[in-house]
Amino acid sequence: MNAVLGVSGSVAAYRAADLARELMRSGFTVRVCLTDSAQEFVSVALFEALTGQPCLIDTFEEPERGRMAHIDWARSADVVVVAPATANTLNKLAAGVGDDMLTTLCLASNKPLVLAPAMNPQMYLHEATQAALALLAERGAEIVEPLEGDVACGENGQGKLASIPAIAAAVLDVVSASSIFKGKRVLITSGPTREPIDDVRYITNRSSGKMGSALARAALRLGAEVTVVAGPQAARLPAGATTVRVETALEMHDATLSLASGFDYIVGAAAVADYHVVNRVSGKMRRSAETVHLELAPNPDIIAAVVAANPSATVIGFAAEPTSDLSVAATKLKRKGLFAIAANDVSQAGQGFDTETNRLDLVFADGRTASSELMSKHQCAKWFWEQILSAKAVR
Ligand SMILES: Cc1cc2nc3c(=O)[nH]c(=O)nc-3n(C[C@H](O)[C@H](O)[C@H](O)COP(=O)(O)O)c2cc1C
């Protein structure tokens, strides 16, 4: 296993030497990348002697002629860990700045990223730092939170680099998690559908596709091969997923059913319209004094059809209900023959459609339930997969 250890310019830089050794004891080949500021605190010679590997410090340095080191290192790493991570480096990572070797390498990497901040408590509490950390966590980085206590500048508060065993454990966790779904194929439906009334108007719903995107991102982090059948959603889908774009519920049905047989896990996170307009007008419906009646016919139940098409897959549905009563979701689960259903009480603030956060109640076919806290959709997606995997292990 290969780890890139990024060291930035904090007083805690000297502790990265212990982390390098700890990671080596855990079986990693460690290659250290130092920022210019880090070299004010620790030396390249120290890390080269400890790791037996050359350090990387300059973006334009090419240890092997004609090869771009930042790309080579990003490719060969199983994990990138930045410890200590300064406020400056965290903000650059969040903004996608690549103005030194470490930030350029992180930009070139699609591997798990572990960040261990260390700084003065005011720097840690600064809105910019907190926003950067939230954004990086949202994108899937593992943040090993700094500890409270006396920091080098004489202040007391949160900002001390986490303990070396805690950082090493987080690195091992993300690396082992990234192979949990190795060889597994995950299909997710995501976002709303649109049911045309005429060529310029449609019926839709409030789904943003954020939960579907978060589920896809979390499955990719676990090492799955992910395909998303996505309606016209606002949320960006992760680059690592194969995307099939559809508009109507019928198109989503056809696309999902044509793919279903090849997948191990199928999650119906899309908010699929229950009805489509039968008397759709071609062209643009004109204003008139008459009352207009739309005739709505039911759409097929995609997730129930998926269970019939691929009985060996683990199929999980979502149920957005304006109630905390799980019996409606449990009835849906039975009727559709699902492995589990994630009930979303959309009557509560901060969860369900077009929010940044969510809270899920999972109901399993064997009657067990699990409830999450209110958390970011990214954390909720992580929680979702953990629950599904542990329920599979119990069976
Ligand atoms: C003595 C000293 C200690 C510092 N300690 C920290 C620190 O613990 N955390 C931090 O975010 N910045 C710290 N800084 C500020 C950073 O070194 C500075 O923002 C620098 O530009 C960071 O560059 P880098 O992120 O490229 O390493 C310290 C500066 C000095 C002079």
The ligand as a MOL file (V3000), in Angstrom:
LIG
                    3D

  0  0  0     0  0            999 V3000
M  V30 BEGIN CTAB
M  V30 COUNTS 31 33 0 0 0
M  V30 BEGIN ATOM
M  V30 1 C 5.9350 29.8420 13.8540 0
M  V30 2 C 4.7550 29.6430 12.9600 0
M  V30 3 C 3.8620 28.6690 13.2460 0
M  V30 4 C 2.7360 28.4480 12.4510 0
M  V30 5 N 1.8490 27.4390 12.7480 0
M  V30 6 C 0.7580 27.2620 11.9890 0
M  V30 7 C -0.1730 26.2390 12.3020 0
M  V30 8 O -0.0070 25.4660 13.2610 0
M  V30 9 N -1.2530 26.1020 11.5060 0
M  V30 10 C -1.5030 26.9250 10.4470 0
M  V30 11 O -2.5390 26.7810 9.7860 0
M  V30 12 N -0.6120 27.8990 10.1210 0
M  V30 13 C 0.5030 28.0880 10.8720 0
M  V30 14 N 1.3860 29.0750 10.5320 0
M  V30 15 C 1.1300 29.8880 9.3480 0
M  V30 16 C 1.5030 29.1370 8.0860 0
M  V30 17 O 2.8150 28.6380 8.1440 0
M  V30 18 C 1.2930 30.0370 6.8790 0
M  V30 19 O -0.0830 30.3280 6.7340 0
M  V30 20 C 1.8400 29.4220 5.6110 0
M  V30 21 O 1.5820 30.2860 4.5260 0
M  V30 22 C 1.2280 28.0480 5.3380 0
M  V30 23 O 1.7240 27.5590 4.1170 0
M  V30 24 P 1.4070 26.0790 3.6360 0
M  V30 25 O -0.0430 25.8710 3.8600 0
M  V30 26 O 1.7560 26.1200 2.1750 0
M  V30 27 O 2.2740 25.1490 4.3860 0
M  V30 28 C 2.5160 29.2720 11.3230 0
M  V30 29 C 3.4500 30.2720 11.0290 0
M  V30 30 C 4.5500 30.4620 11.8330 0
M  V30 31 C 5.5240 31.5490 11.4800 0
M  V30 END ATOM
M  V30 BEGIN BOND
M  V30 1 1 1 2
M  V30 2 1 2 3
M  V30 3 2 2 30
M  V30 4 2 3 4
M  V30 5 1 4 5
M  V30 6 1 4 28
M  V30 7 2 5 6
M  V30 8 1 6 7
M  V30 9 1 6 13
M  V30 10 2 7 8
M  V30 11 1 7 9
M  V30 12 1 9 10
M  V30 13 2 10 11
M  V30 14 1 10 12
M  V30 15 2 12 13
M  V30 16 1 13 14
M  V30 17 1 14 15
M  V30 18 1 14 28
M  V30 19 1 15 16
M  V30 20 1 16 17
M  V30 21 1 16 18
M  V30 22 1 18 19
M  V30 23 1 18 20
M  V30 24 1 20 21
M  V30 25 1 20 22
M  V30 26 1 22 23
M  V30 27 1 23 24
M  V30 28 2 24 25
M  V30 29 1 24 26
M  V30 30 1 24 27
M  V30 31 2 28 29
M  V30 32 1 29 30
M  V30 33 1 30 31
M  V30 END BOND
M  V30 END CTAB
M  END
